[in-house]
Amino acid sequence: MSEEKNHKYRNLFLGLLFDAIGMLSFVIPGIGEFSDVIWAPVAGWLMTRLYKGRVGQAAGLITFAEELVPGMDVIPTFTLTWIYTYLLSKKKSAKT
């Protein structure tokens, strides 16, 4: 298996894990809002480490904002970034 393919599936697994961690605030009533304040900067930083360049920077900012806004935790930002990076942008670059 190539190194790029290893990174692809590693990023998918980590993205699903981080999305699940972000959604845990719904499971634990009362401390959910407080945990979002802690998780938001961590999630933004993790996003910039998983995805380099402009995609990672933009996704990091979006993830940070999404985690801070109450009720937005249901958006799987890490998984959506993976879909954009490995599925949508590949198709876009193949057309040009």
Backbone torsions as a table, in degrees:
resi	resn	phi	psi	omega
1	MET	NA	134.7	-177.3
2	SER	-72.6	161.3	-179.0
3	GLU	-64.6	-38.2	179.2
4	GLU	-62.9	-40.0	179.3
5	LYS	-67.3	-37.5	176.3
6	ASN	-61.0	-44.5	178.8
7	HIS	-64.7	-37.4	-179.5
8	LYS	-59.5	-50.3	-177.5
9	TYR	-76.8	-30.2	174.5
10	ARG	-63.4	-45.4	179.3
11	ASN	-64.4	-35.8	176.9
12	LEU	-64.9	-47.7	179.7
13	PHE	-61.0	-48.3	179.8
14	LEU	-63.7	-38.8	178.3
15	GLY	-62.0	-43.7	177.4
16	LEU	-63.8	-40.3	178.3
17	LEU	-63.6	-47.2	-178.7
18	PHE	-67.3	-36.1	175.0
19	ASP	-63.4	-39.8	178.1
20	ALA	-64.6	-41.0	177.6
21	ILE	-62.3	-42.3	179.3
22	GLY	-63.8	-30.2	-179.6
23	MET	-85.1	-6.9	-179.3
24	LEU	-63.1	-23.3	-179.1
25	SER	-63.5	-24.0	175.4
26	PHE	-72.9	-28.6	-176.2
27	VAL	-76.6	-34.3	-175.5
28	ILE	-106.7	95.0	-178.7
29	PRO	-66.5	146.5	177.0
30	GLY	95.1	-49.8	-179.3
31	ILE	-98.1	-0.9	-178.3
32	GLY	-58.6	-46.1	-179.0
33	GLU	-65.6	-39.2	178.8
34	PHE	-67.4	-40.6	-179.7
35	SER	-66.1	-30.7	177.4
36	ASP	-64.5	-35.4	179.0
37	VAL	-64.3	-35.4	178.0
38	ILE	-79.8	-41.3	-174.4
39	TRP	-73.1	-31.3	-175.5
40	ALA	-56.7	-53.0	179.5
41	PRO	-68.1	-33.2	178.1
42	VAL	-65.0	-45.1	-179.9
43	ALA	-63.8	-41.8	177.4
44	GLY	-61.5	-42.7	178.8
45	TRP	-65.6	-43.6	178.7
46	LEU	-61.1	-38.2	179.6
47	MET	-62.8	-40.4	179.6
48	THR	-69.6	-22.8	177.5
49	ARG	-82.4	-33.6	179.7
50	LEU	-74.6	-38.8	-175.9
51	TYR	-123.8	117.3	-176.6
52	LYS	-84.2	165.7	174.7
53	GLY	76.6	-157.1	-176.9
54	ARG	-64.8	-35.1	179.2
55	VAL	-61.5	-46.3	-179.9
56	GLY	-64.8	-41.0	179.9
57	GLN	-65.9	-46.9	179.5
58	ALA	-64.6	-44.3	-179.8
59	ALA	-65.4	-35.1	177.4
60	GLY	-62.8	-43.6	177.5
61	LEU	-65.5	-43.0	179.5
62	ILE	-64.3	-42.6	179.6
63	THR	-63.0	-43.9	178.6
64	PHE	-58.2	-49.5	-179.0
65	ALA	-65.6	-41.1	-178.3
66	GLU	-64.0	-37.5	180.0
67	GLU	-73.6	-28.4	179.5
68	LEU	-76.9	-31.0	-177.5
69	VAL	-77.8	123.1	-179.5
70	PRO	-61.2	137.4	177.4
71	GLY	86.6	-6.7	-178.0
72	MET	-93.4	3.0	-176.9
73	ASP	-65.6	-14.5	-178.2
74	VAL	-75.6	-12.5	179.0
75	ILE	-78.6	119.9	-178.9
76	PRO	-82.7	76.2	-172.8
77	THR	-60.1	-41.6	180.0
78	PHE	-63.1	-42.9	-179.5
79	THR	-68.8	-39.7	177.7
80	LEU	-64.1	-37.4	177.0
81	THR	-66.7	-38.8	177.0
82	TRP	-61.6	-44.8	179.2
83	ILE	-61.0	-44.6	178.6
84	TYR	-62.3	-46.7	-174.9
85	THR	-67.4	-47.0	-170.9
86	TYR	-99.1	-16.0	-180.0
87	LEU	-114.3	-55.2	-174.6
88	LEU	-73.7	-45.2	-177.6
89	SER	-71.9	-25.3	175.7
90	LYS	-67.6	-42.2	178.4
91	LYS	-65.9	-39.4	-179.2
92	LYS	-64.1	-44.3	-179.2
93	SER	-72.6	-25.3	178.5
94	ALA	-71.6	-28.9	-180.0
95	LYS	-74.1	-28.2	-176.4
96	THR	-86.8	NA	NA
